[in-house]
């Protein structure tokens, strides 16, 4: 990460806390590693991102429905899914700093530095060696690459490494009234299994026909030993997943469809296309026959934000085997039963939140020859912005606050609004710019005369005079979901 990008990322993190987007969890007790709380504005932005995904996946598709499954599931679920035996990351410890790292991440960071330094051949060679080691689960080979390329611990600066070992990421807990008679259960490491075990429930109760999808937004938990890059990697996080059930033999057609559709969803908010790229998996998960990541260029490099996987019939077949219950679909057209194949789209909500903040954050120099000036602005899409508009009386007298309150009361049922009368109008504009509010409504003395107000646009800072009676229609059109869901 370059100095400029490093500074940018630090500024985004600082901004997120200062303006009520994200706080360290339990901060008054010095925090809890890799756990964060969303503040008053962060929770609004997060809910808007959820709504954008839910509307695009469920509301806009007649053959996709949503569920909300429990976090606790029968322990056999995770045995069937392979998580008990195979849900692990290759970890390596530095003996001097006592810090633990994912071995593949250390190597990926080295590849990125080679690219930054123009050492393309070294970068490509190391990437090839990494892919080969991961594909064969060769842990000694990973350590050998770390030694060969002189990769040091970011904390201690030394190369005093342990061997690479696998580390299971699931949290376990006890369920039962008495400790000695309690059953061991797991906090779910993914939301997908709640969809698979409810496949027949949803299909039969909803009279769903193949192809159809089941969507879910929910919390998942992974015992991540690496706490870095803010909310990029957390122990408690949220996923937005959709499992699309298809006829065997058609899975690659649907895989290509969802690969393209999901990238369009990301680009619809106005992100530059060059900020995204596809990354095909070299080493496939045990359940997949094809997998690709949609990666975004964060200040610290390209990282995964969403995965599209062709999961074959692995999950339903495994649950059929372990539960002893048939999980087959009867195809009335072909007059036969079969276990559907599955195409999964899985996006990390917290990573999407971080992507949105990084992409929107800008520090602008507005200085003129006469005076220095600057502002920090979040260029959030108006539909996703936590606050849709701010109501600002020009002064705190002459009946302007009363008129402003009247306008506020008429709009707040339909839109999330803020009222602010403290400080100069310029400072209030800057505060709203900093939290991404797309529009400011200023009430002045002319408002009392002709019932018009000034709307200031965040990005251009241009102002226009409009009648009060048209505000709900004007704002409604500007923040409508139709602007995203076309």
Phi, psi and omega in degrees: 000124181292166180300318180296315179292323177298317179293319178301313182296318177299321179293322177297316179298315179297318179297320181299322179283315185300326185254013171083033176265308183219133177239149170297137181290140178055041188299326181293346174252026179073016171080173177229124188304131176063028175228133183224156175248144176265128182279194187296323178272326179297320180293326177292314179296319179298317178296324178292323176294320176300314182297321178299315180293315184296316179296317183290328184268318186261304185295326184270358179236122181289340183253021174232129179237163182245151175226174175220094184272163184288153175288318177278134178224163179302137182305330180295337178303316185280340171288316180295321184285344180096000183289326181296319185264337189226014183264085185214159177242149176283113185247149177222142181251144170264124187290337182274314182274345184063022180262147180249140183225155168284125185299318181294327178292321176300318181290321178298322177296323178293320177300317179297321179292321176301315179298315181299324181275003178080012180269071187296318182296317178297319180298312182294321180295317180292322178298319179297317180294321178297314180301319180294319180294319179292321181297329182257007182053040183268091183293319176300326179294324177297316179295322180297323178293321178297320178290314184300320183264013172052049179280126184255160175291129180299338182268305185272336183077010181253169179245035182271080189260153169274180171290160176277132181229157176274139183232117181289137189260001185276140171274134175245154177210178182251138177238118182154158183287327182243137183300320185287340180250013185282150175267145176278124176233169183240145165286130188299133177274352176203160181267349187300322186295330176297332176285316184296318182288344177257012183307306183289325177303313181289317184298317183283315182291331180262001182050047183279144178243140177298134000275143174209162183234156173235125183249156179202141170243128181191168180282146173223163188222129177222135183280066181294128180268352180252114178253099180204168179059040170060234184271014179293322183224108185232164178277331176237120186214174180240140178243149171239106187236147174224127176254121184251115186268126187227164176290133177306137182100343179253003189297324183288330174296314179287328175301314178295322180298310184287331175300315180287318183296321183288325177294322177300322179300317179294318185286341184296337181278359176101009178291143179295133182303326182290351177281348182245155172203158173269144173228107179286138180288131173278313176261117182273146174298162185298340184261354193251151169244000173196144180202141178217145174256141166267118183250146178242146180275093174284171175301337180260017175112177179288127178222154181293136170241336180211144177240139173243122187230138169266104190270005184054212178256020187304309188295310181295323178296318179295317181290328175295318181293314186281331182268337184077010179253138179288132178237057183249155179253133177267115180272109183290336179287314182267353178057048178205160176266145171202159174272120182295155168272162186229134168252125183252136165244125185226118182237137176278117182297320181293322177292323177295323176298312180296317176305313182298317179294314180297320182289329185273335189289131176210137172255117185252136173264114182250022184294146174239177178297333183278321183204149176284147179200151178202166174206153170253129185227143172256112180276060179285144174302133184308325181292331183265345185302139180300317178248126184280323180202150176247139178256121188229106172289138185299319177223163182267045180200182176063023178083002181290318177299322180295317178294321179296320178296322178298316179294318179301314182296329180284337186256335191289344176288327183264337185224148174283114188243162170231144175246134182213126178233006183269138178077180181291160181298327179296316178294324179293322175300316182296322178297317180291324175301319185292336179257003174087015179294119187288335186220139173242133180253114183258128179257121181234189184294331178294331178302321181290337182273313187236008178058042173240157179226169176258129171258123177256130180268128186304308189288316181269341185064013177285154181234146178221149181264128183222154176290144179301321184295344181259001185300314183298323179289316181297309181295319180302318179292323184286331182250011184297145175296341178297337179289341178253322186259082182252000000 
